[in-house]
Amino acid sequence: MRAILLSLVMIVLTACAQSSPQEFATVDGERISLTASITPGVLGTFRLNMNGDEVIEESFQVFGGTSQTFEGRYRGEPVSARVTQVTKWFTKYNLVDVFYKGQLIDTLQI
């Protein structure tokens, strides 16, 4: 019985990662590939990749609300991502606004 309970707890705490499709943005003439992923759950994490480099990998705040901001650096320049959970009727998804060098370069959907 304990093994079953422990298994169920582990399944709840570890879930499959959800990823955005690869998108491209052009900044100062440079084409940048963007992908983001979220591992949901109590100890969920957010990851942002730019041109294959992991720029942000942070955990969600437990009581952070439906919108949280994460920060990182890409080639020495500041990057931030605002992750907003959207709920409409029977669907839930996340919008990720990606800012690079202080400007919004793309919005990803997960």
Summary of the structure (lengths in Angstrom):
residues: 110
radius of gyration: 15.8
end to end distance: 36.2
largest distance: 60.0
contacts: 277
relative contact order: 0.19
helix: 11%
strand: 61%
